Amino acid sequence: MNRIERALISLTDKSGIEYFVAELAATGIEILSTGGTAKKLRETGIDVIDVSEYTGFPEMLDGRVKTLHPKIHGGILNQRDNREHQKQCNAYGLKPIDLVAVNLYAFEKTVADPQCSLMDAIEDIDIGGPTLLRASAKNFNDITVIVDPVDYSQVLKEIKEQGNTTLKTRFRLAKKVFALTSSYDTAISAWLDNVIYDTDDYFSGE
């Protein structure tokens, strides 16, 4: 079993993050992060590498593009026991990302506001988050993916004991991911089904 070397942390719900990430860092795990999460971690004295620094590309398009990069997704999706995958990773300088902790934009909270417009709702549809989660869950054989702070303690316990989580735990966490992304997309679809418009001006903002 390989030890966890690198973690990507990008959270909307930051409850318990300081202790969790500090404990990860204390085991020698390198921490990658984005935006407000990176800022909060630095404020608590944790060394963090910004994803933009790691990939060599800035966050762009008003934050719509942050983690959508081969250095991120190649690091997550490569199969550690696949020689061809490892050959390609070495050729392109893709380092493994072994743990991913991500929360999604709070779409349902946004649309619960009676003043929420269609454009407000659209901007709160998370793209990078579900992509990170689905990639990580797909590769659960190698990746620990966390969507719920309640799982921090078990993950830390296993990492401290053996340097990584068990396959049983990784599979359990992967199932939580697909349950979350399914309910998230269902909420978006259900809300959009109730949107009624008469002209293209509704979308152009005119």
C-alpha positions as CSV (number, residue, x, y, z in Angstrom):
1,M,0.0,0.0,0.0
2,N,1.4,3.4,-1.0
3,R,1.5,6.2,1.5
4,I,-0.6,9.3,0.9
5,E,1.8,11.9,-0.4
6,R,-0.4,14.8,-1.5
7,A,-3.9,16.1,-0.7
8,L,-6.2,18.5,-2.4
9,I,-8.5,20.4,-0.1
10,S,-11.2,22.8,-1.4
11,L,-14.1,23.2,0.9
12,T,-17.3,25.3,1.1
13,D,-18.1,23.8,4.5
14,K,-14.9,24.5,6.4
15,S,-16.0,23.0,9.8
16,G,-13.2,21.1,11.4
17,I,-10.8,21.9,8.6
18,E,-8.0,23.4,10.7
19,Y,-7.5,20.3,12.8
20,F,-8.0,17.8,10.0
21,V,-5.5,19.5,7.6
22,A,-3.0,20.2,10.3
23,E,-3.0,16.5,11.2
24,L,-2.5,15.6,7.5
25,A,0.4,18.0,7.2
26,A,2.0,16.7,10.4
27,T,2.3,13.3,8.7
28,G,4.3,14.9,5.8
29,I,1.4,15.1,3.4
30,E,1.7,18.0,0.9
31,I,-1.4,20.2,0.9
32,L,-2.9,21.8,-2.3
33,S,-5.8,24.2,-2.0
34,T,-7.8,27.0,-3.7
35,G,-9.1,30.4,-2.8
36,G,-10.8,30.9,0.5
37,T,-9.7,27.4,1.7
38,A,-6.1,28.1,1.1
39,K,-6.4,31.5,2.9
40,K,-8.0,30.0,5.9
41,L,-5.4,27.3,6.2
42,R,-2.5,29.8,5.9
43,E,-4.1,31.9,8.7
44,T,-3.8,28.9,11.0
45,G,-0.1,28.4,10.1
46,I,-0.5,25.5,7.7
47,D,1.8,25.4,4.6
48,V,-0.3,25.3,1.5
49,I,0.4,25.3,-2.2
50,D,-2.1,27.1,-4.3
51,V,-3.5,25.0,-7.1
52,S,-2.7,27.9,-9.5
53,E,0.9,27.7,-8.5
54,Y,0.9,23.9,-8.8
55,T,-0.6,23.9,-12.3
56,G,1.1,27.0,-13.6
57,F,-2.3,28.5,-14.6
58,P,-4.2,31.2,-12.6
59,E,-7.8,30.8,-11.6
60,M,-9.7,32.3,-14.5
61,L,-13.1,33.2,-15.9
62,D,-14.4,34.7,-12.6
63,G,-13.3,31.5,-10.8
64,R,-15.2,29.1,-13.2
65,V,-11.8,27.4,-14.0
66,K,-9.7,26.5,-11.0
67,T,-8.9,22.8,-10.8
68,L,-9.7,21.7,-14.4
69,H,-6.2,20.8,-15.4
70,P,-4.3,17.6,-16.3
71,K,-1.9,18.1,-13.4
72,I,-4.8,17.8,-11.1
73,H,-7.0,15.2,-12.8
74,G,-4.1,13.2,-14.1
75,G,-2.7,13.1,-10.6
76,I,-6.1,11.8,-9.4
77,L,-7.1,9.4,-12.2
78,N,-3.9,7.6,-12.8
79,Q,-3.9,4.0,-11.6
80,R,-0.9,3.4,-9.5
81,D,-0.4,-0.2,-10.6
82,N,-0.9,0.6,-14.3
83,R,2.6,0.8,-15.8
84,E,1.4,2.7,-18.9
85,H,-0.3,5.2,-16.7
86,Q,2.9,5.7,-14.6
87,K,4.9,6.0,-17.8
88,Q,2.7,8.8,-19.0
89,C,2.7,10.5,-15.6
90,N,6.5,10.5,-15.6
91,A,6.6,11.8,-19.2
92,Y,4.3,14.8,-18.4
93,G,5.4,15.5,-14.8
94,L,2.1,14.4,-13.2
95,K,2.5,13.8,-9.5
96,P,-0.1,11.7,-7.6
97,I,-2.9,13.3,-5.6
98,D,-4.0,10.7,-3.1
99,L,-6.6,12.4,-1.0
100,V,-9.3,14.8,-2.1
101,A,-11.6,16.7,0.3
102,V,-14.2,18.8,-1.5
103,N,-17.6,20.3,-0.7
104,L,-19.9,21.6,-3.5
105,Y,-21.3,25.1,-3.9
106,A,-24.5,25.5,-1.8
107,F,-26.9,25.5,-4.8
108,E,-30.0,24.7,-2.8
109,K,-29.3,27.4,-0.3
110,T,-28.8,29.9,-3.1
111,V,-32.1,29.1,-4.8
112,A,-34.0,29.1,-1.5
113,D,-33.7,32.9,-1.5
114,P,-36.9,34.3,-3.1
115,Q,-34.8,37.0,-4.8
116,C,-32.5,34.4,-6.5
117,S,-32.4,35.0,-10.3
118,L,-31.7,32.5,-12.9
119,M,-28.3,33.9,-13.5
120,D,-27.6,33.8,-9.7
121,A,-28.5,30.1,-9.7
122,I,-26.5,29.3,-12.8
123,E,-23.4,30.9,-11.3
124,D,-23.8,28.7,-8.2
125,I,-23.8,25.4,-10.2
126,D,-20.5,23.8,-9.2
127,I,-18.4,22.4,-12.1
128,G,-14.9,21.8,-10.7
129,G,-16.2,20.3,-7.5
130,P,-18.3,17.4,-8.9
131,T,-15.6,16.7,-11.5
132,L,-13.0,16.3,-8.7
133,L,-15.3,14.2,-6.7
134,R,-16.3,11.9,-9.5
135,A,-12.8,11.4,-10.7
136,S,-11.6,10.6,-7.2
137,A,-14.5,8.2,-6.5
138,K,-14.0,6.5,-9.8
139,N,-10.4,5.8,-8.8
140,F,-11.2,4.8,-5.2
141,N,-8.8,1.9,-5.5
142,D,-6.1,4.5,-5.1
143,I,-7.8,7.7,-3.9
144,T,-9.4,8.7,-0.6
145,V,-12.2,11.2,-1.3
146,I,-14.1,13.0,1.5
147,V,-17.3,15.0,1.2
148,D,-18.4,14.9,4.8
149,P,-16.5,16.3,7.8
150,V,-17.9,13.4,9.9
151,D,-15.3,11.1,8.1
152,Y,-12.2,13.1,9.0
153,S,-11.5,11.2,12.2
154,Q,-11.6,7.8,10.6
155,V,-9.4,8.9,7.7
156,L,-6.9,10.4,10.1
157,K,-6.9,7.3,12.3
158,E,-6.1,5.0,9.3
159,I,-3.5,7.3,7.9
160,K,-1.7,7.6,11.2
161,E,-1.8,3.8,11.6
162,Q,-0.7,2.7,8.2
163,G,0.1,5.7,6.0
164,N,-3.1,5.4,4.0
165,T,-6.8,4.4,4.3
166,T,-8.1,0.9,3.8
167,L,-9.8,-0.1,0.5
168,K,-12.9,-0.7,2.5
169,T,-13.0,2.9,3.7
170,R,-12.2,4.3,0.3
171,F,-15.1,2.4,-1.3
172,R,-17.5,3.5,1.4
173,L,-16.4,7.1,0.8
174,A,-16.7,6.8,-2.9
175,K,-20.3,5.6,-2.6
176,K,-21.0,8.8,-0.5
177,V,-19.7,10.9,-3.4
178,F,-22.0,9.4,-6.0
179,A,-25.0,9.8,-3.7
180,L,-24.0,13.4,-3.2
181,T,-23.5,14.3,-6.9
182,S,-26.7,12.5,-7.8
183,S,-28.8,14.5,-5.3
184,Y,-26.9,17.7,-6.3
185,D,-27.8,17.3,-10.0
186,T,-31.3,16.3,-9.1
187,A,-31.7,19.6,-7.1
188,I,-30.5,21.6,-10.1
189,S,-32.7,19.8,-12.6
190,A,-35.8,20.2,-10.3
191,W,-35.2,23.9,-9.8
192,L,-34.6,24.6,-13.5
193,D,-37.8,22.7,-14.4
194,N,-39.7,25.4,-12.5
195,V,-38.1,28.3,-14.5
196,I,-40.5,29.8,-17.0
197,Y,-39.3,32.2,-19.6
198,D,-40.9,33.8,-22.7
199,T,-38.0,35.5,-24.6
200,D,-34.3,35.2,-25.1
201,D,-34.0,38.4,-23.2
202,Y,-34.5,36.4,-20.0
203,F,-31.1,34.9,-20.6
204,S,-29.3,37.9,-22.0
205,G,-30.0,40.0,-19.0
206,E,-31.6,42.7,-21.2
